[in-house]
Amino acid sequence: MTLRIDSADTDFEPLFQQLLDGKRESSQDVSDIVAGIVADVRKRGDVAVLELTNRFDRTHFASAADLRISEAEIDAAAASVTPEVRAALQTAHDRIKSHHEKQKPENQIYTDHLGVTLGTVWTPVDAVGIYVPGGLANYPSSVLMNAVPAKVAGVSRIAMVVPTPDGQIAAPILLAAKIAGVTEIYRIGGAQAVAALAYGTATIAPVDKVVGPGNAFVAAAKRQVFGKVGIDMIAGPSEVLVIADGSANPAWVAADLIAQAEHGAGARSILVTTEKGLADAVAAEVTRQIDTLPNPTHAREGWEEHSAIITVASLAEAVLLANRIASEHIELALDDPQSILGSIRHAGAIFLGHHTPEAIGDYVGGSNHVLPTAGTARFTSGLGVLDFMKRTSILGCDPSSLAALSAAAITLAEVEGLDGHGRSVSIRLNR
């Protein structure tokens, strides 16, 4: 049953904390299983990847060479997609590319008042692995959200992995890859795909960073290979928080809550509102709309088991709760969303006003939909161009600027007991 609480209730704080602490992922401990898979791939390479893929995806590939999807297969799949889908993917690609191009940083080099040259140079990661949930599940938008920022950053090699249960893959996934310029694609998934990207095999060259969402096994594998490679984040169940006042349309709010709940796998939708009447209307509307879905199971589970409606005395109080929740998505269903926008410090993405459903951000808004979940927006950001770039510091002294800085540097070296450090400075001052 969906949690209903009011901030004025005497038991509000323990109930709210229980909501924050609630576990929404499977309690199954997959760490040991994944560790075995990763070790197997490191030891046996292609042989292990082939065996695991045939076992878990119910395929019958004869050799590791069969794991790579050829350009002819990509072209054939792309050609089979309807013009409407092709146009939608191209629109999404172009908007994502345009927005992310504005994130690309510029190099900065300057000389300060002592004559010291300082600066920052940005360079892209050489090779990135993109994990895409696959098979008959159809998430071409995830291909674009991961590949386009990498391309904008200047990554020269993008290797994509996608599971193909029973040998099947949704054609729009391959079309999205083609539009994004990704041609190196392997039909593997799970922990074995992450391990292959991280450590490499005879068929799959290792990458420097692995990005993209996946199930509990993929998340565990990303945790275990971190350090060998970089990762973007550990994505948990999806979530939305809607802050609404009396100006909100209850049917629209309900539709947005359902849109998030239908992700299943622990997805959560929370409404925080100043109006008890709106809370009641939204609750009734969610029930009505779920019953109209062709497949309501996931939406009903997400709404009844993990979601909540919270009533508060003011929008200021709603903001306080929003910052504690630090939701992946926050919708401001208000006539004047700008009035509280500056007060929201912790969110993966914020959607402004009544005409900005979160689903627009999922597909064609241009912003990225790979976002921090489970409160991690308190300390991290959504995927962007900077995730595929590295910042290198530049420093240069001439004789006069070295002389000006030398006394302080030598003193600090002595304080730290590192005489060699000090000597490397002082030796340059000798004539």
C-alpha positions in Angstrom: 0.0 0.0 0.0 1.3 3.4 -0.9 2.7 5.3 2.1 0.6 8.4 3.0 2.2 10.8 5.6 1.8 14.4 6.7 4.7 16.5 8.0 2.5 17.6 10.9 2.0 14.0 12.1 3.8 13.1 15.4 5.2 10.0 13.8 6.3 11.7 10.6 10.0 11.7 11.1 10.4 8.0 11.8 8.1 7.2 8.8 10.0 9.5 6.5 13.3 8.1 7.6 12.0 4.6 7.0 11.1 5.8 3.5 14.6 7.1 2.9 16.2 3.9 4.3 13.9 1.4 2.5 15.8 -1.1 0.4 14.4 -1.3 -3.1 16.9 -3.7 -4.7 17.0 -7.4 -4.6 18.6 -8.7 -1.3 20.3 -11.5 -3.2 24.0 -11.4 -2.6 25.6 -11.5 -6.1 29.1 -10.4 -5.1 30.6 -13.8 -4.8 29.1 -15.0 -8.1 30.3 -12.0 -9.9 33.8 -12.3 -8.5 33.9 -15.8 -9.9 32.8 -14.6 -13.3 35.3 -11.8 -13.4 38.2 -14.1 -12.3 37.1 -16.6 -15.0 37.2 -14.0 -17.7 40.6 -12.7 -16.6 42.0 -16.3 -16.7 40.3 -17.8 -19.8 39.4 -14.7 -21.8 37.3 -15.4 -24.9 36.7 -19.0 -23.9 35.0 -17.9 -20.7 33.0 -15.1 -22.3 31.8 -17.5 -25.0 30.7 -20.2 -22.5 29.0 -17.7 -20.2 27.2 -16.0 -23.0 25.9 -19.2 -24.5 24.8 -20.3 -21.0 23.1 -17.2 -19.7 21.7 -15.8 -23.0 20.7 -19.3 -24.4 22.8 -18.8 -27.5 24.9 -21.2 -29.6 27.8 -19.2 -30.8 30.6 -21.4 -32.1 33.6 -19.0 -31.6 34.5 -15.7 -30.0 34.5 -14.2 -33.5 30.7 -14.7 -33.6 30.3 -12.3 -30.6 31.0 -9.2 -32.6 28.0 -7.8 -34.6 29.2 -7.0 -38.1 28.6 -3.8 -39.9 26.4 -5.6 -42.3 24.2 -6.8 -39.5 24.0 -3.3 -38.1 23.1 -1.9 -41.5 20.4 -4.5 -42.0 18.9 -3.9 -38.6 18.9 -0.2 -39.1 17.2 -0.5 -42.4 14.4 -2.5 -40.8 13.4 0.3 -38.5 10.3 2.4 -39.4 10.9 6.0 -40.7 9.0 7.3 -37.6 11.4 5.6 -35.2 14.4 6.6 -37.3 13.3 10.3 -37.3 12.7 10.2 -33.5 16.1 8.8 -32.8 17.8 11.3 -35.1 15.9 14.1 -33.3 17.0 12.8 -29.9 20.6 12.4 -31.1 20.8 15.9 -32.5 19.4 17.5 -29.4 21.6 15.5 -27.0 24.6 16.4 -29.2 23.8 20.1 -29.3 23.3 20.3 -25.5 26.4 18.3 -24.6 28.6 20.3 -27.0 28.0 23.2 -24.6 29.5 21.2 -21.8 32.9 20.7 -23.4 35.5 22.7 -21.4 38.2 24.8 -22.9 41.9 24.7 -22.1 43.2 27.5 -19.9 46.9 28.6 -19.6 48.0 31.9 -18.1 51.0 33.5 -16.4 50.6 34.9 -12.9 52.2 38.0 -11.4 55.4 36.1 -10.5 55.8 34.9 -14.0 54.7 31.3 -13.2 52.8 29.6 -16.1 49.7 27.8 -14.8 46.9 26.1 -16.6 44.5 23.2 -17.3 44.5 21.0 -20.4 41.5 18.7 -21.1 42.0 15.5 -23.0 39.5 12.7 -23.8 39.7 9.1 -22.5 41.1 6.9 -25.2 38.6 4.0 -25.0 35.2 3.6 -23.4 33.0 0.6 -23.0 29.2 1.2 -23.1 26.9 -1.3 -21.5 23.4 -1.3 -22.9 20.5 -3.4 -21.5 19.4 -5.5 -24.5 17.7 -8.4 -25.9 14.1 -7.8 -26.7 14.2 -4.9 -24.1 14.4 -1.8 -26.3 16.4 1.0 -24.9 17.9 2.8 -27.8 17.8 6.1 -25.8 20.4 4.6 -23.5 22.7 4.1 -26.4 22.5 7.8 -27.3 22.8 9.1 -23.8 26.1 7.2 -23.3 27.6 7.4 -26.7 26.9 10.9 -27.7 28.7 12.6 -24.8 31.7 10.3 -25.4 31.8 11.3 -29.0 31.5 15.0 -28.1 34.4 14.6 -25.7 36.5 13.2 -28.5 36.8 9.5 -27.3 38.4 7.7 -30.3 37.2 4.2 -29.5 33.8 3.2 -28.2 33.0 -0.5 -27.6 29.4 -1.3 -27.0 28.2 -4.5 -25.3 24.5 -5.6 -25.4 23.1 -9.0 -24.3 21.1 -10.9 -26.9 18.9 -13.5 -25.1 18.0 -16.3 -27.5 20.1 -14.5 -30.1 17.6 -11.6 -30.4 18.3 -7.9 -30.4 15.9 -5.0 -30.9 16.8 -3.3 -34.2 16.4 0.3 -32.8 19.3 -0.4 -30.5 21.6 -1.0 -33.5 20.2 2.0 -35.4 20.9 4.2 -32.4 24.4 3.0 -32.3 24.8 3.6 -36.0 23.4 7.2 -35.7 25.8 7.8 -32.8 28.8 6.5 -34.8 29.4 3.3 -32.8 30.5 0.4 -34.9 32.3 -1.9 -32.4 29.4 -3.9 -30.9 29.5 -7.2 -29.1 26.5 -9.4 -28.3 27.5 -10.1 -24.7 26.0 -8.9 -21.4 26.1 -9.4 -17.6 29.2 -9.5 -15.5 31.2 -11.3 -18.2 30.8 -8.3 -20.5 32.0 -5.8 -17.9 35.0 -8.0 -17.1 35.8 -8.4 -20.8 35.8 -4.6 -21.3 37.9 -4.0 -18.2 40.6 -6.7 -18.7 40.3 -7.4 -22.4 40.4 -10.7 -24.3 41.9 -11.8 -27.5 38.8 -10.6 -29.3 37.9 -7.5 -27.2 40.6 -4.9 -26.5 40.4 -3.5 -22.9 38.9 0.0 -22.4 39.7 2.7 -19.9 36.2 3.4 -18.6 32.9 1.5 -18.4 29.6 3.3 -18.4 26.0 2.4 -18.7 23.1 0.8 -16.6 22.5 -2.8 -15.9 21.1 -5.3 -13.4 22.5 -6.3 -10.0 25.2 -8.5 -11.6 26.4 -5.6 -13.9 26.4 -3.2 -11.0 28.5 -5.6 -8.9 30.9 -6.2 -11.7 31.4 -2.5 -12.2 32.2 -2.2 -8.5 34.8 -5.0 -8.7 36.6 -3.7 -11.8 36.8 -0.1 -10.6 40.4 0.8 -10.2 41.4 -1.2 -13.2 39.0 1.0 -15.2 37.0 4.0 -14.4 33.2 3.7 -14.1 30.4 6.3 -14.3 28.3 5.4 -11.3 26.4 2.5 -9.8 22.8 3.0 -10.9 20.0 1.9 -8.6 16.3 1.7 -9.2 14.8 4.8 -10.9 12.9 7.4 -9.0 11.0 10.7 -9.3 9.9 13.3 -6.8 7.1 15.6 -7.8 6.6 18.9 -5.8 3.2 20.2 -6.5 0.9 23.0 -5.3 -2.8 23.8 -6.0 -1.9 24.8 -9.6 -1.0 21.3 -10.6 -3.3 19.1 -12.7 -3.8 15.8 -10.7 -4.1 13.7 -13.9 -0.8 15.0 -15.2 0.9 14.5 -11.9 -0.5 11.0 -11.7 0.7 10.2 -15.2 4.3 11.3 -14.3 4.3 9.2 -11.1 3.1 6.2 -13.1 5.7 6.8 -15.8 8.5 6.3 -13.2 6.8 3.4 -11.3 6.4 1.3 -14.5 10.2 0.9 -14.7 9.8 -1.9 -12.1 12.7 -3.4 -10.2 12.2 -1.1 -7.2 11.3 2.1 -9.0 9.9 4.8 -6.8 7.5 7.8 -7.2 7.0 10.4 -4.5 4.5 13.3 -4.5 5.2 16.1 -2.0 2.3 18.6 -2.0 1.0 21.5 0.0 -2.6 20.6 -0.9 -4.4 17.6 0.8 -7.1 17.8 -1.9 -4.5 17.4 -4.6 -3.0 14.5 -2.8 -6.4 12.7 -2.7 -7.1 13.5 -6.3 -3.7 12.3 -7.5 -4.0 9.0 -5.5 -7.4 8.3 -7.1 -6.1 9.2 -10.5 -3.0 7.0 -10.2 -5.3 4.0 -9.4 -7.5 4.8 -12.4 -4.7 5.3 -14.9 -2.8 2.2 -13.8 -5.9 0.1 -14.6 -5.8 1.4 -18.2 -2.3 0.3 -18.9 -1.8 -2.7 -21.2 0.6 -4.2 -18.7 0.0 -2.6 -15.3 2.0 -5.1 -13.2 5.3 -3.1 -12.8 3.6 0.3 -12.4 1.2 -1.1 -9.7 4.1 -2.8 -7.9 6.3 0.3 -7.9 3.4 2.5 -6.8 2.1 0.3 -4.0 5.3 -1.1 -2.6 7.9 1.7 -2.9 6.1 5.1 -3.4 4.7 7.7 -1.2 2.4 10.8 -1.0 3.6 13.4 1.5 1.6 16.5 2.5 3.5 19.5 3.9 2.6 23.0 5.2 4.6 25.0 2.6 6.8 24.8 -0.4 9.7 25.7 1.8 9.1 22.6 3.8 8.8 20.6 0.5 12.2 21.8 -0.5 13.7 20.7 2.8 12.4 17.2 2.2 13.5 17.2 -1.4 17.1 18.0 -0.4 17.0 15.1 2.1 15.7 12.7 -0.5 18.1 13.9 -3.2 16.1 12.3 -6.0 17.2 11.2 -9.4 14.5 13.3 -11.0 12.6 16.2 -9.4 9.5 17.7 -11.1 8.3 21.2 -10.0 4.6 21.1 -10.9 4.1 24.8 -10.0 3.1 27.9 -11.9 6.4 29.5 -10.8 9.0 26.8 -10.6 11.8 29.4 -10.6 10.6 30.5 -7.1 12.2 27.4 -5.5 14.6 26.2 -8.1 17.6 28.0 -6.4 16.8 26.3 -3.1 17.0 22.7 -4.4 20.6 21.6 -3.9 20.5 17.9 -4.4 18.9 16.4 -7.6 20.0 14.5 -10.6 17.8 16.6 -12.9 15.1 19.2 -12.3 12.1 19.6 -14.6 10.4 23.0 -14.6 6.7 23.6 -14.7 3.5 21.9 -15.7 4.6 21.2 -19.3 7.9 19.4 -18.6 7.2 15.7 -17.9 10.3 13.8 -16.9 9.8 11.5 -20.0 10.9 14.4 -22.2 14.3 14.3 -20.4 14.4 10.5 -21.0 14.3 10.9 -24.7 14.5 14.2 -26.6 15.0 17.1 -24.2 18.7 17.0 -24.8 19.8 16.6 -21.2 21.2 13.3 -20.1 19.0 10.6 -18.5 21.9 8.7 -16.9 21.5 10.2 -13.4 22.5 9.5 -9.7 20.0 7.5 -7.7 19.3 6.5 -4.1 20.4 9.8 -2.6 23.8 9.9 -4.4 22.8 13.2 -6.0 24.1 14.6 -2.7 27.7 14.1 -4.0 27.6 13.3 -7.7 26.2 14.4 -11.0 24.5 12.9 -14.1 26.5 11.6 -17.0 28.1 14.3 -19.2 31.0 15.2 -21.4 33.3 15.7 -18.4 32.9 12.0 -17.6 34.8 11.2 -20.7 37.6 13.7 -20.3 40.6 14.2 -18.0 42.0 17.4 -16.5 45.8 17.8 -16.6 47.5 20.6 -14.7 50.2 22.7 -16.4 53.0 24.4 -14.4 56.0 26.2 -15.6 58.7 28.4 -13.9 61.4 30.6 -15.3 64.5 31.4 -13.3 63.0 34.5 -11.6 59.7 32.9 -10.7 61.5 29.8 -9.3 63.7 32.0 -7.2 60.6 33.8 -5.9 58.9 30.5 -4.8 62.0 28.6 -3.7 62.2 29.7 0.0 58.7 28.6 0.8 59.0 25.4 -1.1 62.3 24.5 0.6 60.8 25.3 4.0 57.8 23.0 3.4 60.1 20.2 2.3 62.1 20.6 5.5 58.9 20.5 7.6 57.9 17.2 5.9 61.4 15.7 6.2 61.8 15.4 2.5 65.3 16.8 2.0 65.5 15.6 -1.6 62.5 17.7 -2.5 64.2 20.8 -1.1 67.4 20.0 -2.9 65.7 19.6 -6.2 64.7 23.3 -5.8 67.9 24.7 -4.3 70.2 23.0 -6.8 68.6 25.1 -9.5 69.5 28.3 -7.6 73.2 27.6 -7.5 75.2 29.6 -10.0 
